[in-house]
Amino acid sequence: MADGFVVRLLVVLAVAGVVAAVAGFRPRRPRNPLSVEGNLDGPGVYLFTAAGCDACDAARLAYREVLGESGFAERSWEEHPDLLTRVGVDEIPVGAVVGADGKQVASFVQVPRPMALRRAVRKMRA
């Protein structure tokens, strides 16, 4: 009986280890470059989301904590599907930091690290 418990415990720990390893290697940038030039309202920070997306909720919270409520523009799939298609958003949430020249300074998939987001915004403002 104890042997069965040990085997199940080892299987659970192995699965948890694989999940943690995969999560640690998730991409931080979109797989394909975003096409921001001429497609957005100008320089700034943009967050592309969709309804019912838990990762989008976490990303929105991170952006609010770093930039404040009005420090970024959120564009949802439900309200702006043609914009997200033109920009080339193929996974969500995705964030883009766009400089004064209209070019992408940085992009983030999922929830960005606060320091990386702050660094990108400083670079945008420079």
C-alpha positions as a printed Julia matrix, in Angstrom:
126×3 Matrix{Float64}:
   0.0    0.0     0.0
   2.82   2.43    0.86
   4.57   1.5    -2.42
   1.52   2.65   -4.45
   1.45   5.95   -2.6
   5.15   6.53   -3.22
   4.77   5.79   -6.93
   1.83   8.2    -7.25
   3.71  10.87   -5.32
   6.74  10.49   -7.61
   4.53  10.75  -10.7
   2.88  13.92   -9.38
   6.26  15.46   -8.55
   7.63  14.56  -11.98
   4.64  16.13  -13.73
   4.94  19.25  -11.56
   8.62  19.49  -12.46
   7.9   19.26  -16.19
   5.18  21.92  -15.93
   7.52  24.24  -14.02
  10.31  23.72  -16.56
   8.02  24.45  -19.51
   6.59  27.54  -17.81
  10.1   28.84  -17.19
  10.94  28.69  -20.89
   7.82  30.4   -22.21
   8.54  32.99  -24.89
   8.85  36.59  -23.73
   8.48  38.11  -27.19
   5.93  37.4   -29.9
   6.88  34.58  -32.26
   6.34  36.91  -35.21
   7.29  40.59  -35.21
   4.38  42.95  -34.74
   3.57  45.38  -37.52
   3.04  48.53  -35.44
   4.18  51.25  -37.86
   1.15  53.14  -39.14
  -1.3   50.77  -37.44
  -1.5   52.31  -33.96
  -2.49  55.71  -32.58
   1.1   56.83  -32.1
   3.77  56.38  -29.47
   2.82  54.64  -26.26
   2.28  51.32  -24.57
  -0.35  48.98  -25.98
  -1.79  45.8   -24.49
  -3.67  43.42  -26.8
  -6.17  41.2   -24.99
  -9.33  39.12  -25.33
 -12.3   38.44  -23.07
 -12.17  35.38  -20.85
  -8.37  35.29  -20.86
  -6.92  34.78  -17.38
  -3.42  35.67  -18.57
  -4.86  38.91  -19.99
  -6.24  39.78  -16.55
  -2.83  39.17  -14.99
  -1.08  41.22  -17.69
  -3.56  44.09  -17.28
  -2.86  44.12  -13.54
   0.91  44.17  -14.15
   0.62  47.06  -16.62
  -1.56  49.0   -14.17
   0.91  48.43  -11.33
   3.85  49.67  -13.41
   2.23  52.38  -15.55
  -0.96  53.37  -13.74
  -4.53  53.17  -14.99
  -3.99  55.55  -17.92
  -0.38  54.66  -18.72
  -1.24  52.22  -21.5
  -3.91  51.61  -24.13
  -5.73  48.29  -24.12
  -7.1   46.94  -27.39
  -9.29  43.86  -27.18
  -9.96  41.29  -29.85
 -13.7   41.71  -29.39
 -13.63  45.48  -30.0
 -10.76  45.75  -32.51
 -10.36  42.45  -34.42
  -9.18  44.14  -37.63
  -6.55  46.16  -35.73
  -5.13  43.08  -34.01
  -5.02  41.32  -37.38
  -3.22  44.27  -39.07
  -0.71  44.5   -36.23
  -0.08  40.76  -36.49
  -1.2   39.67  -33.03
  -1.35  35.88  -33.13
  -1.25  35.18  -29.4
  -2.54  37.02  -26.36
  -1.87  38.84  -24.21
   0.77  40.76  -26.12
   2.14  44.15  -25.22
   3.94  46.59  -27.5
   5.93  49.67  -26.61
   6.05  52.1   -29.55
   8.49  55.0   -29.8
   7.95  58.52  -31.14
   9.18  57.39  -34.56
   6.34  54.83  -34.71
   8.7   51.88  -34.41
   8.42  49.11  -31.88
  10.76  49.57  -28.92
   9.8   46.33  -27.18
   7.13  43.65  -27.07
   6.02  41.19  -24.42
   4.04  37.96  -24.43
   2.01  37.07  -21.34
   2.83  39.04  -18.18
   5.98  41.16  -18.51
   8.47  41.47  -15.72
   7.97  44.91  -14.13
  11.63  45.88  -14.56
  11.58  44.96  -18.27
   8.42  47.0   -18.84
   9.88  50.01  -17.01
  13.09  49.71  -19.06
  11.13  49.63  -22.33
   9.1   52.71  -21.34
  12.3   54.61  -20.44
  13.74  53.66  -23.82
  10.54  54.85  -25.54
  10.73  58.23  -23.78
  14.44  58.76  -24.47
